[in-house]
């Protein structure tokens, strides 16, 4: 298969919509990372997502929709979910909610669970495409477990990318947030942080007026992004390294260098640079060390990705 490179103009958007309507998969930009999109109501299209990524089918996908009204046709929103949606949608927040009967969402999307992960992306290209296509299932557009893509070039990277395995990539430049969405679900009526991401957990807790419960690892995933080993470069990764060891490529924070997340210690800049910097460091062909990152705000999401990237691989 030859992967088409589409521009986000009228012709490119129309072509992407035609491919998606035909059950093909297309890498699309969002504000978080590039997603590998397929028609969320077409089981064969969803199977192509899993096949292209090499993703285990027990790992559920996020459904992307253009607005809250569409989300209500797919999931049952509690009052707290409605409040979060009003505050943070469109944006980098995914809610895990009870799947509405008759939604038509393919069972592969939810990995057979009674809940569905859903969000309204803020990226204008994603918004425009969703209004042409309807709900799209879209995990990150990379081989499963590898570093997430924040540009079309990452999607097509000959080293571990998806070139030749998907129908097209819709290229709208770099993703401004650069980390996957924050995921919130509910357990026994209490809101829980299932994955830190592009919206700080503190902002969500402030809106709800109470702290979030935290997901306990173990067992099959009940939301995307929960596998222990994920977002990984080829090279081994050492975390919280104040100084590089001989032979390591060092990723700095709040310091200058060829592989720095933010010279000024800006966590938003560090989040936006994280995956691209890991890719560039990985191309050096040496073990990678990463400086300590503050573990608050977006730093908690950065550290989550780094811990998973450094975890033992199966």
Secondary structure, 3 states (H helix, E strand, C coil): CCCEEEECCHHHHHHHHHHHHCCCCEEECCCCCCEEEEECCCHHHHHHHHHHHCCCCCCCCEEECCCHHHHHHHEECCHHHHHHHHHHCCCCEEEEEEECCCCCCCHHHHCCCCEEEEECCCCHHHHHHHHHHCCEEEEECCCCCECCCCCHHHHCCCCCCCCCCCCEEEECCCCCCCCCCEEEEEECCEEEEEECCCCCHHHHHHHHCCCCEECCCCCCCCCCCCCCCCCECCCCEECCCCCCCCCCEEEECCCCCCCECCCCCCHHHHHHHHHHHHHHHHCCCCCEEECCCCCCCHHHHHHHHHHHHHCCCC
